[in-house]
Every structure is written in structure tokens, then in C-alpha cells.
């Protein structure tokens, strides 16, 4: 009897621990969003998101952060697109063409795990030296190169995990109809489509939120990003610059910028969920 | 190697076959991760009949079936030696073209796996990848194959809807039709009814019996009664070796080998 009681007590403790960690994480998330809203909302205005910085913007004069919003959107979308164009084929190759568990496959996957964990400032430094070598100055292009390199491992590892979850019997279906590996891969991609959206969302989130990678490579500009070989502003850097100002007005705008960044990510997350749920009808 | 008393290779091969068999297995050995899974398999599978592979779990029956289709190729640490001749052509020859070999064999797996597309496209998928583009021809193939498996009347009004909306029994029949659409000569079934309810099972079994006039069928099953209902020949595999092969009633009612007797009586399973 006491043994049963002890097991039930363990069960209760485990449950309470899980609930506690759940509550604390949710609470801190609400706290973050709350602080951004509380500090940023009063400074958020139409002017803020529709204009570029005017003279003296960083000492509290008029203007907005449209340059950084567009810069970040361009940078993140182009990088995510490039990372998926490069990363998805790598994941397919590792799963479908290389013999499972071979030395090559394992080493490449290990390499991507390492790349996944490398801090973005290292990517920035490497890309910076490549840029010097190629004669590219700090520009949107430099940022795209850096952020693409940064997001490729995310895409590869996520898609790789997705492909691994597909039952072998399913792969055998098209194979035994006489399909080539590439034809089979196309069908498998259809199956994991909702998961691909999530992978791209992760990549996009990392891309749009990165500071260190763009610091050296993208530069900053008060102008709207028009050309890929010119410096471009990004939201995280705009937040960083404004937050380092001693002027309360400018600091408030930093929180408003953070709010804009959060809304962009929220919007992307919602779109991803809608796209992913539309695919659900084909689930196995 | 351990040999079973009373079993000699001649005994397993004394069935006179009407024509050159579609599938001839010669000295087949399969090692998976260093383990000897299939040992010296020599077998001619009779044409236009149902051959059931029976045996306890882990005896190598599924491996044997998958070897016929070269589905073991991509698995980890698999070594296959010997030869499997399909219409006289060795599918393990170095220059063998695998997609072409697999097209000749329709596979019906344990669970139905419809492709993530409409009912129509599921059937049309095979013919399409093999180059059929004519819409009229594709529509004909879809209708013929769905009629072949008795699904046409149930789905003809919703060919464009997703195949995953069908019941599991219907899905399995769809998968059979999808396999037939690439005009195979051989049907391989890997415990194809194990996920189905009794009525769907019966439908699939009756279909297989009907299809044997046009196809050579090889099934893996662990249900003896099913083997008895559908098959003409039975192959009993134990520990990776062929213990007994013969006509269904011979193997099930008058097994020559002691282990077969024990298995058939249910002492080992």
C-alpha cells in the first residue's frame, strides 16, 4: 500500500514540477511582451513605421524606421529563400542518395550540427573576410550572404529530422512503383510540407532577429534599401542604436521598434500556421 | 550450419512447374548488420499462383520478400549474395536497372499508404512517371484499375478528393490498384491485411485469388488460415532457411518436416 502511495506521490511531484515550469515560461513571455507594449506602445505612430529617419532622428527629432523595417524584411526573406533553395536539396541528398548511416552522411550531419551552434558573430566575421577578399563593402548583399550561411544549417537539420520521421513503408511505395529517388523525394516533400513551413519560419525568425551577423556585414543606412550593394538598415540594429541613446524619447522608440519586430514575427507565425494547417488534409 | 533432419534440397524443389518461372532464387544469402538472415535460399516461385511465405516472427520472411524487389538496397549494412532471376534476368547483376525491375512488381505493404494527392492521381502516379501523358489514356487506366479492385462504384464521384478520406480497407484496395496501374507481372504482399478489418481482409483475399490468373503473387503472412484460404503453394521459412515448400494442402495437412508440423499445429509461432 505504502509503495503505491509513494508512486502516486512521485507522480504528483512530477506533475507539479511540469506545471511550474510551464507557468514560469508563459509568465516570462507575457512579461517580455508586456514590457515591450508598456514602453513602446506610446511611441508607436504611423509616422514611425511610414517614414525614414529625418535629420536628428536619433536625438529625438521626427522620422521613422521604415528603412530598418524594409531592410530587415528584404534581408530575412531573401536569406530564407536562398537557404531553402540550398538547404532542402542538401537534406534530400543526405537522406535519399547517401547510404543511411554511412561515414559521409554522419560526418556531414555532425558538421551541420556544429554550424547550427556557432554564434552569428563568427559567421559575420567569416563573411566579412570573404567580403573584403571579394571586394564587397558592407551592404545588403553582404548581409544576405552572412544570414544565408547562418540559416542553411537550420533548414538542413530541420528538414533532415522531418524526412527521418517518414515511415520506410511510405518511401517504399513510390520506389516499388518504379520511381527514381528524385521522384520519391518530391512525394516525400509533399508529405512534410507543413513541417517545411515550420523550418522556414525558424530560419526566418533567426534571420530577422540577428544582430551580430549583420553588424559587420550589412552596415546601416538612413535611406530605404534600394540597391543590393548598398548598406541597409535592420530592425535589431535600429533597436540597438536607439536603446544606447540617453534621450528617453529615443529609448521609447527603441521599444516601439521592438514592438514592430515582434508584430512582424507574429504575422509570419500566423501565416505559417494557416499555410501548414491547409496541408493537414493530406496527413497520413 | 545446422540442418534439419529429413530435409534435403531436392525435396524442396521437386515440384514440376508448367513454364519457366517468373522468379528463380539461386543461392541467396542475406546478411544484415553481420547477422545471417537468409541462408542459401534456392527456390522457383510458380507462375500464376499464390505462394505464401509463412514462418515465425523474425525468421526472415519479410526480408525474403523485400529481396525480390531490391527494397533492401537502401537499408543499413545489408549484404546480399546469390541471384534472383526475374524472367531470366538477374536483378542483382551489376548492370541491372533497379527502377525497371521494381516496376515489374507491385508491392502491397502492411498498412495502406496513399500518396498525398487525389484518388485519381494516386492511380495515375505510376503511369505518369513512366511517361504516360495522355489524359484520356490515364482516365481509362484509373477506371480499369479501380474496377479491378472493386472500388470504382464507391469512389467514381469523388476521384478528385484526397485519398486519405477513404476508409482503411478502401485505401488498401486503392494501393493495390495503384500497383496494378504500372502493369506489373508480380504482386508482392507483406502481411497486406494485418491492419484491416475482417470484411476488408476478405475483399483483399478474394481479389488476390482472382488476380492470380494474370499475375504471380507472393505473400508474407503470419496467419495460417489466411495462407490456407488464398495460397496454392506454401513456403515455410525457419531461422532464415527454407524448411518446406509445396502445395498448400501438402504443407499444411501433411508436413514432412518436424518443425513444420510443430508450426502448423501451433506449438511454435
Interface residues (C-beta under 8 A of the other chain):
Chain A: X99 X100 X101 X167 X169 X170 X171 X172 X173 X174 X175 X176 X177 X178 X179 X180 X183 X187 X190 X191 X281 X282 X283 X284
Chain B: X69 X71 X74 X75 X76 X77 X99 X100 X102 X103 X105 X106 X107 X109 X110 X111 X113 X114 X115 X116 X117 X125 X126 X129 X130 X162 X164 X175 X178 X179 X182 X188
